Amino acid sequence: MTIEDRGDAYLVTHALATDTLTKLRSVETEQVAFRKGLVKLGRICGYEIIDGRMETQYVEVQTPLEKTMGERVKGLDDVVIINVLRAATPFVEGLLKAFPRARQGVISASRDEEAGRNEAGEFPITIDYVKLPEINEEDTVIVADPMLATGSTMNAVLDHVTEQAPDPEHLIVLSAVSAPDGLIRVGEQFPEADLLTVAIDDHLDDNGFIVPGLGDAGDRAFRTT
């Protein structure tokens, strides 16, 4: 099993995931390679979710020679992926390679960098757009954002997701890199969510950025700086 319980979060320890994240961290990784790396990492994480969170069932299948028993993954038609714009777009593209029939939702959320963090360490969050599919009790819901820093954005997103849905079978918050502050904050406000990440980094700097991190994932993927 390459998902490990680390207390505040579950860690994806698959060798290809850590290898891909290492390449994403490098300042020398340019835009196209960075975007493709996020796609690859999303696909790997999707496969790990299937292996670690989804059940299988035995089915009979007719081969060209005879009937035999095999296993199929249950619930692949009952997956909802929430794209937290904009950095999650290539990350979600990778997830969709693992869950091609997933229903998709979009939430545009941004933190007010100029306002800075309040005394509780949270940023003011603006939600500009919300479009979610119907979420059912049997669904696996994956809320994807490559960076979980203070948790301010994710908590605002989860407010929208949970107010429109019953308790799904699984509620997974998926990130590439997380800071301890954000994991604790989201875990306290949404204890029903499984927090899944590829790395738990050291700390946040004074501006609320993850250190060592990988920079601004959106800017690096879309070359907006």
N, C-alpha and C positions, 0 to 999 in steps of 0.2 A: 504494500500500500504506500503510495507516494503523497498522501495527505496526512500531515501530522497535527495532532492537537497541541497547541502551544498555550493553552489557557485562555488568553484574550482573543485568540484567532486560530484558524486552521491554516497550516502552511503547506503550499504545493512544493514538494521537494524533488519532483521529477528532474532528472539531469538535463533534459532538453529545455525545460522551463528556466532553470537557473543559468544555463549557458546563454539562452536568448536574452534574458534580463541583463546579464553582464555586458553583452554587446549593446543593448539599449542604453546602458548607463554611460558608455564611453562618449566623451565630447567629440570624438572623431567620427562617430556614426552620423552620416549625413541624412537628409530628409527622406529620400526614397528607402534607404535601408532601415531607417528608424520606423517608418510607417509599415513596411513589410514585417519588421520585427514584432510590432504590436499585433499584427494580424496572426503571425505564427504563434505568439504567446497566447492569444485568445483561443486559438484552435487547441493548443495543448491543454489549457485550463478546462476547456469544454470536455475534452476526453477524460480528464481527471474527475470532473464532476460526474460524468456518466459512470465511471468505474467506482467512485467512492460514495455516491449518493443515490444511485438509481438501481432498482431491483431488476432481476432477470426472471424469465419464466421458460420452462421447458416446452418445446413444441415439436410436433412430428413433421418431418419434411421428406419429400420424395426426391431422392437423388436419381441420376440416370440409371443407377443399378438396383437400388432398393430403398425401402423406407428406413429412416433412422431418426434418432432424437437429437435435437439441437437446443440452443438457448437463444432467446431474443430479449433485448432490453425493453423493459416496460416503461411507458410514459414518455416516449420520444415525441408523441403528438401533443403532449400536455406540458409544453415548455413556453414560458414567456420571458423574453429578454428585454430589459429596459436600458436604452442607450442614454447615458447622461452626456448631453452635448457639451463640447464638441470633441474632446480628447478621446472619448470612448468609441468613436466611429470606427477606426480601424480595428480596435480591440473587439468590438462586436462583430465586425466582418469575419474575424477568425472564429468566434463562437458559433456563427451561423454555419461554418463548415462542419462543426460537430453536431449542430442542431438545425439542419436545413429547413425543417418544417415548423420552427418556432414562430409563435406570434410575437410581434415586436411593438414596443412602446418607446416613446421619445419624451424626454424632459430636458428642457433647456434651462440650466441653472448656472448662476455665476456669483462669485463672492465679491464684495465691495472692497477691493484692495486699498483704496484711498482712505476708507473709514477705519481700517485696521481692526484688530481684535478687541473685544470688550474685556471686562475684568474676568469673565469666565473662560477667556481664550477662544471665543467664537467670532466668526465674521458675520456681518449682515449678508443675507442671501437673497438674490432676486431670481424669481422663477418667471421666465418670459413665455414659456409654451409648454403645454402638457397634452399629450395624446397617448392614451393607454388603451390596450385591448381589454376585453372582459377577462377577468381573472377568476378561476374556479378553485374549489377546495382541493382538487386532485392535481393542481399545477405545481411545477417547479418554476419558481420565479427567480431570475438572475438579474440583479441590478449591477451594471458594469460601469466602472470608472477607474482608469488606470492608477490614479493617485488618490489615496485616502490620507489626507493631511490632518487638519483639525477635526474633520468629521462634520463640519458645519453644513457643507453642501449635501453630503449624503443623508444627514438627518432631515434636511428640508425635502429631499427627493423621497425618502421613505415615508414622510408624512403624507405625501400625495398618493403613493402606492398603496399604503395600508388603509387609508380612509375609503378607497374605492374597491377594496377586495376583502373577501373572507380570509380566514387563515389558510394559506395554501399549504400543500404537502411539504414544500421546502421553500424557504426564503433565503436566498444566498446573496450576500454583498461581495462582489468579486473585484479585486484590485491587483495591480502588478506590484506596487510598492505602497507600504502603509507606515504611518508613524504611530508610536504607542499612544499618544494623546487622542488621535482620531479613533483608534480601535476601542479605547476605553469609553469615549464619549458615545459612539454609536452603540456599543454593546450595552451601555447603561440605559439608553433610551429605547433600544429595540432588542431586548434580550431574546426574542424569538428568531432573530436573524443569525444565520451562520456567516461569520466573517472569514472569507477565504482570500488569501494573498500569497504572492510568490516570495515576498521579502518583508520583514519587519525592520525598518531602518532605525537609526539611532535617536534622532530628535528632530524638532522643528527649529528653524532659525527665528530671528526676531520678526521676520516678515511672514512667518507661517508656512515656509517652504520646507519640504522634507530633505533632511541631510543624512547620508550623502545623496540620496534621491537619484533622479535622472533629468532634472531640469523641468521646464514647462512642457509636458507631453503634447499639449495641443499646438503650441508654437513650433515644436520640433517636427511634428508630423505634418503640419500644414505650411511651414516656413513663413510664419507671420511676423518674425522679427529678423 
